[in-house]
């Protein structure tokens, strides 16, 4: 689903290439990337803690793997 949404968004933004001057289009491209970088800097710590969960919670039996010696 995320690939569908992202590719549609890329196509929509790519449609501006013919309507804008090249420098404006690539400045828009750089601004989108810079905005993503700022968002990662602002929310990266909070997001990584949320995704990590609690380290002391045991895994469900279906999530555990057996280690096999070779």
mmCIF file as gemmi writes it, N, C-alpha and C atoms, coordinates in Angstrom:
data_model
loop_
_atom_site.group_PDB
_atom_site.id
_atom_site.type_symbol
_atom_site.label_atom_id
_atom_site.label_alt_id
_atom_site.label_comp_id
_atom_site.label_asym_id
_atom_site.label_entity_id
_atom_site.label_seq_id
_atom_site.pdbx_PDB_ins_code
_atom_site.Cartn_x
_atom_site.Cartn_y
_atom_site.Cartn_z
_atom_site.occupancy
_atom_site.B_iso_or_equiv
_atom_site.pdbx_formal_charge
_atom_site.auth_seq_id
_atom_site.auth_asym_id
_atom_site.pdbx_PDB_model_num
ATOM 1 N N . UNK Axp A 1 ? 0.815 -1.181 0 1 0 ? 1 A 1
ATOM 2 C CA . UNK Axp A 1 ? 0 0 0 1 0 ? 1 A 1
ATOM 3 C C . UNK Axp A 1 ? 0.87 1.261 0 1 0 ? 1 A 1
ATOM 4 N N . UNK Axp A 2 ? 1.964 1.236 0.752 1 0 ? 2 A 1
ATOM 5 C CA . UNK Axp A 2 ? 2.82 2.427 0.8 1 0 ? 2 A 1
ATOM 6 C C . UNK Axp A 2 ? 3.474 2.69 -0.552 1 0 ? 2 A 1
ATOM 7 N N . UNK Axp A 3 ? 3.808 1.638 -1.291 1 0 ? 3 A 1
ATOM 8 C CA . UNK Axp A 3 ? 4.379 1.844 -2.621 1 0 ? 3 A 1
ATOM 9 C C . UNK Axp A 3 ? 3.361 2.465 -3.571 1 0 ? 3 A 1
ATOM 10 N N . UNK Axp A 4 ? 2.122 2.059 -3.471 1 0 ? 4 A 1
ATOM 11 C CA . UNK Axp A 4 ? 1.066 2.631 -4.297 1 0 ? 4 A 1
ATOM 12 C C . UNK Axp A 4 ? 0.922 4.126 -4.031 1 0 ? 4 A 1
ATOM 13 N N . UNK Axp A 5 ? 0.853 4.483 -2.76 1 0 ? 5 A 1
ATOM 14 C CA . UNK Axp A 5 ? 0.68 5.89 -2.392 1 0 ? 5 A 1
ATOM 15 C C . UNK Axp A 5 ? 1.907 6.702 -2.802 1 0 ? 5 A 1
ATOM 16 N N . UNK Axp A 6 ? 3.102 6.185 -2.521 1 0 ? 6 A 1
ATOM 17 C CA . UNK Axp A 6 ? 4.315 6.943 -2.827 1 0 ? 6 A 1
ATOM 18 C C . UNK Axp A 6 ? 4.509 7.101 -4.333 1 0 ? 6 A 1
ATOM 19 N N . UNK Axp A 7 ? 4.216 6.078 -5.122 1 0 ? 7 A 1
ATOM 20 C CA . UNK Axp A 7 ? 4.372 6.213 -6.57 1 0 ? 7 A 1
ATOM 21 C C . UNK Axp A 7 ? 3.342 7.161 -7.164 1 0 ? 7 A 1
ATOM 22 N N . UNK Axp A 8 ? 2.138 7.185 -6.635 1 0 ? 8 A 1
ATOM 23 C CA . UNK Axp A 8 ? 1.16 8.171 -7.096 1 0 ? 8 A 1
ATOM 24 C C . UNK Axp A 8 ? 1.599 9.58 -6.739 1 0 ? 8 A 1
ATOM 25 N N . UNK Axp A 9 ? 2.159 9.757 -5.555 1 0 ? 9 A 1
ATOM 26 C CA . UNK Axp A 9 ? 2.656 11.062 -5.144 1 0 ? 9 A 1
ATOM 27 C C . UNK Axp A 9 ? 3.833 11.498 -6.014 1 0 ? 9 A 1
ATOM 28 N N . UNK Axp A 10 ? 4.714 10.573 -6.325 1 0 ? 10 A 1
ATOM 29 C CA . UNK Axp A 10 ? 5.853 10.883 -7.195 1 0 ? 10 A 1
ATOM 30 C C . UNK Axp A 10 ? 5.371 11.305 -8.578 1 0 ? 10 A 1
ATOM 31 N N . UNK Axp A 11 ? 4.372 10.6 -9.106 1 0 ? 11 A 1
ATOM 32 C CA . UNK Axp A 11 ? 3.825 10.973 -10.406 1 0 ? 11 A 1
ATOM 33 C C . UNK Axp A 11 ? 3.17 12.333 -10.389 1 0 ? 11 A 1
ATOM 34 N N . UNK Axp A 12 ? 2.463 12.64 -9.305 1 0 ? 12 A 1
ATOM 35 C CA . UNK Axp A 12 ? 1.809 13.939 -9.193 1 0 ? 12 A 1
ATOM 36 C C . UNK Axp A 12 ? 2.854 15.059 -9.131 1 0 ? 12 A 1
ATOM 37 N N . UNK Axp A 13 ? 3.904 14.866 -8.332 1 0 ? 13 A 1
ATOM 38 C CA . UNK Axp A 13 ? 4.963 15.871 -8.223 1 0 ? 13 A 1
ATOM 39 C C . UNK Axp A 13 ? 5.732 15.968 -9.54 1 0 ? 13 A 1
ATOM 40 N N . UNK Axp A 14 ? 5.952 14.839 -10.204 1 0 ? 14 A 1
ATOM 41 C CA . UNK Axp A 14 ? 6.641 14.857 -11.492 1 0 ? 14 A 1
ATOM 42 C C . UNK Axp A 14 ? 5.884 15.633 -12.555 1 0 ? 14 A 1
ATOM 43 N N . UNK Axp A 15 ? 4.568 15.736 -12.408 1 0 ? 15 A 1
ATOM 44 C CA . UNK Axp A 15 ? 3.775 16.52 -13.347 1 0 ? 15 A 1
ATOM 45 C C . UNK Axp A 15 ? 4.1 18 -13.306 1 0 ? 15 A 1
ATOM 46 N N . UNK Axp A 16 ? 4.701 18.463 -12.225 1 0 ? 16 A 1
ATOM 47 C CA . UNK Axp A 16 ? 5.09 19.864 -12.125 1 0 ? 16 A 1
ATOM 48 C C . UNK Axp A 16 ? 6.335 20.179 -12.947 1 0 ? 16 A 1
ATOM 49 N N . UNK Axp A 17 ? 7.05 19.154 -13.416 1 0 ? 17 A 1
ATOM 50 C CA . UNK Axp A 17 ? 8.315 19.386 -14.13 1 0 ? 17 A 1
ATOM 51 C C . UNK Axp A 17 ? 8.087 20.216 -15.388 1 0 ? 17 A 1
ATOM 52 N N . UNK Axp A 18 ? 7.003 19.945 -16.107 1 0 ? 18 A 1
ATOM 53 C CA . UNK Axp A 18 ? 6.742 20.699 -17.327 1 0 ? 18 A 1
ATOM 54 C C . UNK Axp A 18 ? 6.15 22.074 -17.042 1 0 ? 18 A 1
ATOM 55 N N . UNK Axp A 19 ? 5.527 22.254 -15.891 1 0 ? 19 A 1
ATOM 56 C CA . UNK Axp A 19 ? 4.87 23.516 -15.565 1 0 ? 19 A 1
ATOM 57 C C . UNK Axp A 19 ? 5.805 24.514 -14.895 1 0 ? 19 A 1
ATOM 58 N N . UNK Axp A 20 ? 6.886 24.035 -14.313 1 0 ? 20 A 1
ATOM 59 C CA . UNK Axp A 20 ? 7.793 24.892 -13.551 1 0 ? 20 A 1
ATOM 60 C C . UNK Axp A 20 ? 9.113 25.038 -14.301 1 0 ? 20 A 1
ATOM 61 N N . UNK Axp A 21 ? 9.847 26.059 -13.92 1 0 ? 21 A 1
ATOM 62 C CA . UNK Axp A 21 ? 11.221 26.193 -14.408 1 0 ? 21 A 1
ATOM 63 C C . UNK Axp A 21 ? 12.047 25.071 -13.767 1 0 ? 21 A 1
ATOM 64 N N . UNK Axp A 22 ? 13.071 24.588 -14.466 1 0 ? 22 A 1
ATOM 65 C CA . UNK Axp A 22 ? 13.873 23.492 -13.885 1 0 ? 22 A 1
ATOM 66 C C . UNK Axp A 22 ? 14.442 23.809 -12.498 1 0 ? 22 A 1
ATOM 67 N N . UNK Axp A 23 ? 14.925 25.018 -12.306 1 0 ? 23 A 1
ATOM 68 C CA . UNK Axp A 23 ? 15.495 25.373 -10.999 1 0 ? 23 A 1
ATOM 69 C C . UNK Axp A 23 ? 14.421 25.338 -9.907 1 0 ? 23 A 1
ATOM 70 N N . UNK Axp A 24 ? 13.213 25.782 -10.239 1 0 ? 24 A 1
ATOM 71 C CA . UNK Axp A 24 ? 12.126 25.75 -9.256 1 0 ? 24 A 1
ATOM 72 C C . UNK Axp A 24 ? 11.729 24.326 -8.921 1 0 ? 24 A 1
ATOM 73 N N . UNK Axp A 25 ? 11.672 23.483 -9.949 1 0 ? 25 A 1
ATOM 74 C CA . UNK Axp A 25 ? 11.296 22.089 -9.715 1 0 ? 25 A 1
ATOM 75 C C . UNK Axp A 25 ? 12.309 21.4 -8.819 1 0 ? 25 A 1
ATOM 76 N N . UNK Axp A 26 ? 13.589 21.58 -9.102 1 0 ? 26 A 1
ATOM 77 C CA . UNK Axp A 26 ? 14.609 20.912 -8.3 1 0 ? 26 A 1
ATOM 78 C C . UNK Axp A 26 ? 14.73 21.533 -6.915 1 0 ? 26 A 1
ATOM 79 N N . UNK Axp A 27 ? 14.377 22.824 -6.785 1 0 ? 27 A 1
ATOM 80 C CA . UNK Axp A 27 ? 14.327 23.425 -5.449 1 0 ? 27 A 1
ATOM 81 C C . UNK Axp A 27 ? 13.18 22.805 -4.649 1 0 ? 27 A 1
ATOM 82 N N . UNK Axp A 28 ? 12.045 22.555 -5.306 1 0 ? 28 A 1
ATOM 83 C CA . UNK Axp A 28 ? 10.937 21.86 -4.65 1 0 ? 28 A 1
ATOM 84 C C . UNK Axp A 28 ? 11.375 20.465 -4.21 1 0 ? 28 A 1
ATOM 85 N N . UNK Axp A 29 ? 12.085 19.784 -5.082 1 0 ? 29 A 1
ATOM 86 C CA . UNK Axp A 29 ? 12.592 18.439 -4.779 1 0 ? 29 A 1
ATOM 87 C C . UNK Axp A 29 ? 13.517 18.488 -3.554 1 0 ? 29 A 1
ATOM 88 N N . UNK Axp A 30 ? 14.42 19.466 -3.523 1 0 ? 30 A 1
ATOM 89 C CA . UNK Axp A 30 ? 15.342 19.606 -2.393 1 0 ? 30 A 1
ATOM 90 C C . UNK Axp A 30 ? 14.598 19.978 -1.118 1 0 ? 30 A 1
ATOM 91 N N . UNK Axp A 31 ? 13.57 20.823 -1.239 1 0 ? 31 A 1
ATOM 92 C CA . UNK Axp A 31 ? 12.799 21.222 -0.056 1 0 ? 31 A 1
ATOM 93 C C . UNK Axp A 31 ? 12.042 20.043 0.538 1 0 ? 31 A 1
ATOM 94 N N . UNK Axp A 32 ? 11.518 19.171 -0.311 1 0 ? 32 A 1
ATOM 95 C CA . UNK Axp A 32 ? 10.819 17.986 0.184 1 0 ? 32 A 1
ATOM 96 C C . UNK Axp A 32 ? 11.794 17.083 0.942 1 0 ? 32 A 1
ATOM 97 N N . UNK Axp A 33 ? 12.98 16.878 0.383 1 0 ? 33 A 1
ATOM 98 C CA . UNK Axp A 33 ? 13.992 16.064 1.06 1 0 ? 33 A 1
ATOM 99 C C . UNK Axp A 33 ? 14.464 16.691 2.359 1 0 ? 33 A 1
ATOM 100 N N . UNK Axp A 34 ? 14.658 18.016 2.364 1 0 ? 34 A 1
ATOM 101 C CA . UNK Axp A 34 ? 15.1 18.706 3.573 1 0 ? 34 A 1
ATOM 102 C C . UNK Axp A 34 ? 14.028 18.652 4.656 1 0 ? 34 A 1
ATOM 103 N N . UNK Axp A 35 ? 12.769 18.766 4.25 1 0 ? 35 A 1
ATOM 104 C CA . UNK Axp A 35 ? 11.675 18.668 5.221 1 0 ? 35 A 1
ATOM 105 C C . UNK Axp A 35 ? 11.649 17.288 5.859 1 0 ? 35 A 1
ATOM 106 N N . UNK Axp A 36 ? 11.857 16.256 5.05 1 0 ? 36 A 1
ATOM 107 C CA . UNK Axp A 36 ? 11.928 14.902 5.605 1 0 ? 36 A 1
ATOM 108 C C . UNK Axp A 36 ? 13.072 14.747 6.586 1 0 ? 36 A 1
ATOM 109 N N . UNK Axp A 37 ? 14.234 15.335 6.264 1 0 ? 37 A 1
ATOM 110 C CA . UNK Axp A 37 ? 15.375 15.272 7.167 1 0 ? 37 A 1
ATOM 111 C C . UNK Axp A 37 ? 15.119 15.984 8.483 1 0 ? 37 A 1
ATOM 112 N N . UNK Axp A 38 ? 14.473 17.146 8.414 1 0 ? 38 A 1
ATOM 113 C CA . UNK Axp A 38 ? 14.143 17.881 9.64 1 0 ? 38 A 1
ATOM 114 C C . UNK Axp A 38 ? 13.147 17.09 10.482 1 0 ? 38 A 1
ATOM 115 N N . UNK Axp A 39 ? 12.16 16.48 9.846 1 0 ? 39 A 1
ATOM 116 C CA . UNK Axp A 39 ? 11.188 15.674 10.591 1 0 ? 39 A 1
ATOM 117 C C . UNK Axp A 39 ? 11.856 14.495 11.288 1 0 ? 39 A 1
ATOM 118 N N . UNK Axp A 40 ? 12.836 13.872 10.618 1 0 ? 40 A 1
ATOM 119 C CA . UNK Axp A 40 ? 13.567 12.763 11.24 1 0 ? 40 A 1
ATOM 120 C C . UNK Axp A 40 ? 14.363 13.273 12.434 1 0 ? 40 A 1
ATOM 121 N N . UNK Axp A 41 ? 14.994 14.43 12.295 1 0 ? 41 A 1
ATOM 122 C CA . UNK Axp A 41 ? 15.752 14.984 13.421 1 0 ? 41 A 1
ATOM 123 C C . UNK Axp A 41 ? 14.842 15.342 14.59 1 0 ? 41 A 1
ATOM 124 N N . UNK Axp A 42 ? 13.668 15.878 14.29 1 0 ? 42 A 1
ATOM 125 C CA . UNK Axp A 42 ? 12.75 16.283 15.35 1 0 ? 42 A 1
ATOM 126 C C . UNK Axp A 42 ? 12.093 15.102 16.048 1 0 ? 42 A 1
ATOM 127 N N . UNK Axp A 43 ? 11.649 14.118 15.267 1 0 ? 43 A 1
ATOM 128 C CA . UNK Axp A 43 ? 10.842 13.036 15.823 1 0 ? 43 A 1
ATOM 129 C C . UNK Axp A 43 ? 11.528 11.675 15.809 1 0 ? 43 A 1
ATOM 130 N N . UNK Axp A 44 ? 12.777 11.605 15.37 1 0 ? 44 A 1
ATOM 131 C CA . UNK Axp A 44 ? 13.465 10.325 15.258 1 0 ? 44 A 1
ATOM 132 C C . UNK Axp A 44 ? 13.632 9.593 16.569 1 0 ? 44 A 1
ATOM 133 N N . UNK Axp A 45 ? 14.018 10.31 17.613 1 0 ? 45 A 1
ATOM 134 C CA . UNK Axp A 45 ? 14.201 9.672 18.922 1 0 ? 45 A 1
ATOM 135 C C . UNK Axp A 45 ? 12.901 9.124 19.471 1 0 ? 45 A 1
ATOM 136 N N . UNK Axp A 46 ? 11.862 9.932 19.385 1 0 ? 46 A 1
ATOM 137 C CA . UNK Axp A 46 ? 10.552 9.508 19.895 1 0 ? 46 A 1
ATOM 138 C C . UNK Axp A 46 ? 10.028 8.322 19.082 1 0 ? 46 A 1
ATOM 139 N N . UNK Axp A 47 ? 10.214 8.379 17.776 1 0 ? 47 A 1
ATOM 140 C CA . UNK Axp A 47 ? 9.732 7.295 16.928 1 0 ? 47 A 1
ATOM 141 C C . UNK Axp A 47 ? 10.505 6.002 17.179 1 0 ? 47 A 1
ATOM 142 N N . UNK Axp A 48 ? 11.814 6.094 17.348 1 0 ? 48 A 1
ATOM 143 C CA . UNK Axp A 48 ? 12.593 4.874 17.591 1 0 ? 48 A 1
ATOM 144 C C . UNK Axp A 48 ? 12.229 4.248 18.933 1 0 ? 48 A 1
ATOM 145 N N . UNK Axp A 49 ? 11.956 5.085 19.946 1 0 ? 49 A 1
ATOM 146 C CA . UNK Axp A 49 ? 11.521 4.536 21.229 1 0 ? 49 A 1
ATOM 147 C C . UNK Axp A 49 ? 10.156 3.877 21.108 1 0 ? 49 A 1
ATOM 148 N N . UNK Axp A 50 ? 9.272 4.472 20.335 1 0 ? 50 A 1
ATOM 149 C CA . UNK Axp A 50 ? 7.937 3.898 20.167 1 0 ? 50 A 1
ATOM 150 C C . UNK Axp A 50 ? 8 2.578 19.403 1 0 ? 50 A 1
ATOM 151 N N . UNK Axp A 51 ? 8.869 2.504 18.404 1 0 ? 51 A 1
ATOM 152 C CA . UNK Axp A 51 ? 8.979 1.278 17.62 1 0 ? 51 A 1
ATOM 153 C C . UNK Axp A 51 ? 9.727 0.185 18.366 1 0 ? 51 A 1
ATOM 154 N N . UNK Axp A 52 ? 10.641 0.572 19.257 1 0 ? 52 A 1
ATOM 155 C CA . UNK Axp A 52 ? 11.415 -0.424 20 1 0 ? 52 A 1
ATOM 156 C C . UNK Axp A 52 ? 10.553 -1.146 21.022 1 0 ? 52 A 1
ATOM 157 N N . UNK Axp A 53 ? 9.564 -0.455 21.555 1 0 ? 53 A 1
ATOM 158 C CA . UNK Axp A 53 ? 8.715 -1.082 22.562 1 0 ? 53 A 1
ATOM 159 C C . UNK Axp A 53 ? 9.467 -1.236 23.863 1 0 ? 53 A 1
ATOM 160 N N . UNK Axp A 54 ? 8.978 -2.128 24.674 1 0 ? 54 A 1
ATOM 161 C CA . UNK Axp A 54 ? 9.617 -2.393 25.957 1 0 ? 54 A 1
ATOM 162 C C . UNK Axp A 54 ? 10.555 -3.575 25.807 1 0 ? 54 A 1
ATOM 163 N N . UNK Axp A 55 ? 11.781 -3.385 26.228 1 0 ? 55 A 1
ATOM 164 C CA . UNK Axp A 55 ? 12.786 -4.431 26.094 1 0 ? 55 A 1
ATOM 165 C C . UNK Axp A 55 ? 12.541 -5.576 27.055 1 0 ? 55 A 1
ATOM 166 N N . UNK Axp A 56 ? 11.833 -5.334 28.143 1 0 ? 56 A 1
ATOM 167 C CA . UNK Axp A 56 ? 11.633 -6.378 29.137 1 0 ? 56 A 1
ATOM 168 C C . UNK Axp A 56 ? 10.423 -7.261 28.842 1 0 ? 56 A 1
ATOM 169 N N . UNK Axp A 57 ? 9.69 -6.982 27.796 1 0 ? 57 A 1
ATOM 170 C CA . UNK Axp A 57 ? 8.551 -7.83 27.461 1 0 ? 57 A 1
ATOM 171 C C . UNK Axp A 57 ? 9.048 -9.089 26.755 1 0 ? 57 A 1
ATOM 172 N N . UNK Axp A 58 ? 8.609 -10.249 27.194 1 0 ? 58 A 1
ATOM 173 C CA . UNK Axp A 58 ? 9.022 -11.477 26.508 1 0 ? 58 A 1
ATOM 174 C C . UNK Axp A 58 ? 8.324 -11.6 25.158 1 0 ? 58 A 1
ATOM 175 N N . UNK Axp A 59 ? 8.97 -12.32 24.276 1 0 ? 59 A 1
ATOM 176 C CA . UNK Axp A 59 ? 8.385 -12.554 22.96 1 0 ? 59 A 1
ATOM 177 C C . UNK Axp A 59 ? 7.259 -13.572 23.048 1 0 ? 59 A 1
ATOM 178 N N . UNK Axp A 60 ? 6.28 -13.419 22.174 1 0 ? 60 A 1
ATOM 179 C CA . UNK Axp A 60 ? 5.236 -14.436 22.066 1 0 ? 60 A 1
ATOM 180 C C . UNK Axp A 60 ? 5.882 -15.725 21.571 1 0 ? 60 A 1
ATOM 181 N N . UNK Axp A 61 ? 5.328 -16.87 21.906 1 0 ? 61 A 1
ATOM 182 C CA . UNK Axp A 61 ? 5.915 -18.13 21.432 1 0 ? 61 A 1
ATOM 183 C C . UNK Axp A 61 ? 6.016 -18.193 19.907 1 0 ? 61 A 1
ATOM 184 N N . UNK Axp A 62 ? 5.071 -17.592 19.198 1 0 ? 62 A 1
ATOM 185 C CA . UNK Axp A 62 ? 5.134 -17.642 17.735 1 0 ? 62 A 1
ATOM 186 C C . UNK Axp A 62 ? 6.242 -16.764 17.179 1 0 ? 62 A 1
ATOM 187 N N . UNK Axp A 63 ? 6.742 -15.8 17.97 1 0 ? 63 A 1
ATOM 188 C CA . UNK Axp A 63 ? 7.799 -14.919 17.506 1 0 ? 63 A 1
ATOM 189 C C . UNK Axp A 63 ? 9.187 -15.431 17.867 1 0 ? 63 A 1
ATOM 190 N N . UNK Axp A 64 ? 9.268 -16.433 18.725 1 0 ? 64 A 1
ATOM 191 C CA . UNK Axp A 64 ? 10.557 -16.952 19.139 1 0 ? 64 A 1
ATOM 192 C C . UNK Axp A 64 ? 11.087 -17.909 18.08 1 0 ? 64 A 1
ATOM 193 N N . UNK Axp A 65 ? 12.37 -17.893 17.913 1 0 ? 65 A 1
ATOM 194 C CA . UNK Axp A 65 ? 12.997 -18.81 16.971 1 0 ? 65 A 1
ATOM 195 C C . UNK Axp A 65 ? 13.918 -19.758 17.75 1 0 ? 65 A 1
ATOM 196 N N . UNK Axp A 66 ? 14.099 -20.903 17.221 1 0 ? 66 A 1
ATOM 197 C CA . UNK Axp A 66 ? 14.997 -21.876 17.828 1 0 ? 66 A 1
ATOM 198 C C . UNK Axp A 66 ? 16.354 -21.724 17.204 1 0 ? 66 A 1
ATOM 199 N N . UNK Axp A 67 ? 17.388 -21.713 18.053 1 0 ? 67 A 1
ATOM 200 C CA . UNK Axp A 67 ? 18.734 -21.63 17.533 1 0 ? 67 A 1
ATOM 201 C C . UNK Axp A 67 ? 19.229 -23.037 17.244 1 0 ? 67 A 1
ATOM 202 N N . UNK Axp A 68 ? 19.774 -23.203 16.067 1 0 ? 68 A 1
ATOM 203 C CA . UNK Axp A 68 ? 20.251 -24.514 15.662 1 0 ? 68 A 1
ATOM 204 C C . UNK Axp A 68 ? 21.768 -24.449 15.529 1 0 ? 68 A 1
ATOM 205 N N . UNK Axp A 69 ? 22.445 -25.362 16.173 1 0 ? 69 A 1
ATOM 206 C CA . UNK Axp A 69 ? 23.899 -25.412 16.047 1 0 ? 69 A 1
ATOM 207 C C . UNK Axp A 69 ? 24.258 -26.131 14.768 1 0 ? 69 A 1
ATOM 208 N N . UNK Axp A 70 ? 25.28 -25.663 14.112 1 0 ? 70 A 1
ATOM 209 C CA . UNK Axp A 70 ? 25.719 -26.291 12.85 1 0 ? 70 A 1
ATOM 210 C C . UNK Axp A 70 ? 26.933 -27.128 13.071 1 0 ? 70 A 1
